[in-house]
Amino acid sequence: MPLIKWDNSFSVNVAEIDGQHQKLVSLINSLDDAMRQGRGKEVLDKTIAELINYAATHFQTEEKYFEQFGYPEKDEHKREHGYFVQKVSAFKKEMDERRLGLTIEVMNFLSHWLTNHIKGTDKKYSQFFNEKGLK
Ligand SMILES: [Fe+2]
């Protein structure tokens, strides 16, 4: 069972961004599978690094459109991205220092943050972007 199951309630009505969100969901699900299957530290480290890199790419995409179209809620939105980057980097650091294993609590944080962010904060830009012709 995937930790997060994508359905249409996740759609922000912008094809490129939906595609990136699906990839983030799939990376979090892979990480959860790897943890549950008791995969080695190498696999977990590799997957978490991939998640951090991809999240950065994705946030850059959204933030590029915020600037391009003058999205009024950009500062607040960018702060949420910053919070996620900071939390996940802190997890990675603790894991690297072997002070923390990947736990259900970490996985729950990742899945809840992403789900709430997409369905709450991201969905607020759908209409704005669509009106600017971004679909
Ligand atoms: Fe976002």
Residues whose N, C-alpha, C, O or C-beta is under 5 A from the ligand:
A	BS01	LIG	E62 D122
